[in-house]
Structure formats: structure tokens, C-alpha cells
Amino acid sequence: MQHARVDCNHLGNESSTELSRRLEERGVRSGTIDARTVRFVTHTVVDDAGLDVTIDALHAIADEDGS
């Protein structure tokens, strides 16, 4: 599997810690690398539905922020 970088600048200026907290509220676990970088790691038990939950959570946060 290759690593991918996704541009999430449209999510605003909040810190990676704050974004990670908001994702956790939606059932998505993530980690932070630095103040502007969130890390997601998939596991063999994460299926397409799990990825959809993550995508939906990111969209919901962007919508809340008016992005």
C-alpha cells in the first residue's frame, strides 16, 4: 500500500489536535504528527464502510466550518 497525502486545507485553520478531537467525537481515531498534520492508519479490519465513516466525518466538519 502506498502512502497518500490529502490536501485538507479547506478544513480551516484549526490545529491537528482539535481536528483529531472532532473526528474522535464521530468515531474516527487519528493521530497528530505536528500542529498541522493528522495521521490516519488503516488496519485489516477497516473496510470500505469504515473509510466512508472517515470521509463523512471530514465532510461534516468542513460543512460545520462553512468550508
C-alpha positions as CSV (number, residue, x, y, z in Angstrom):
1,M,0.0,0.0,0.0
2,Q,1.3,3.5,-0.8
3,H,1.1,6.4,1.4
4,A,-1.0,9.3,0.2
5,R,-1.2,12.9,1.1
6,V,-4.6,14.5,1.0
7,D,-4.9,18.3,1.0
8,C,-7.3,19.2,3.8
9,N,-6.6,22.9,3.8
10,H,-10.4,23.5,3.2
11,L,-10.9,22.3,6.8
12,G,-9.8,25.7,8.1
13,N,-7.0,26.8,10.4
14,E,-7.7,24.6,13.4
15,S,-4.9,22.6,14.9
16,S,-4.4,19.0,14.2
17,T,-5.2,18.3,17.8
18,E,-8.6,20.0,17.5
19,L,-9.4,18.2,14.3
20,S,-8.4,14.9,15.8
21,R,-10.7,15.6,18.8
22,R,-13.6,16.4,16.5
23,L,-13.0,13.3,14.5
24,E,-13.0,11.2,17.7
25,E,-16.4,12.6,18.5
26,R,-17.6,11.0,15.3
27,G,-15.9,7.6,15.9
28,V,-12.8,8.2,13.9
29,R,-9.5,7.7,15.5
30,S,-6.4,9.6,14.3
31,G,-3.1,10.8,15.5
32,T,-1.2,14.0,15.1
33,I,2.3,14.5,13.8
34,D,2.6,18.2,14.2
35,A,0.3,21.2,14.6
36,R,-0.9,20.9,11.0
37,T,-0.7,17.2,10.2
38,V,-3.2,14.5,11.1
39,R,-2.3,10.9,10.6
40,F,-4.7,8.1,9.7
41,V,-3.7,4.5,9.8
42,T,-5.9,1.7,8.4
43,H,-5.9,-1.8,9.6
44,T,-7.1,-5.0,8.0
45,V,-10.4,-4.7,9.9
46,V,-11.1,-1.3,8.4
47,D,-13.3,-1.9,5.4
48,D,-14.8,0.4,2.8
49,A,-17.6,1.3,5.2
50,G,-15.1,2.4,7.8
51,L,-13.4,4.6,5.2
52,D,-16.8,6.1,4.3
53,V,-17.3,6.9,8.0
54,T,-14.0,8.8,8.0
55,I,-14.8,10.6,4.7
56,D,-18.3,11.6,6.0
57,A,-16.8,12.9,9.3
58,L,-14.3,15.1,7.4
59,H,-17.1,16.4,5.2
60,A,-19.3,17.1,8.2
61,I,-16.5,19.0,9.9
62,A,-15.9,21.0,6.8
63,D,-19.6,21.8,6.5
64,E,-19.8,22.9,10.1
65,D,-17.0,25.3,9.5
66,G,-18.7,26.7,6.4
67,S,-16.0,25.4,4.0
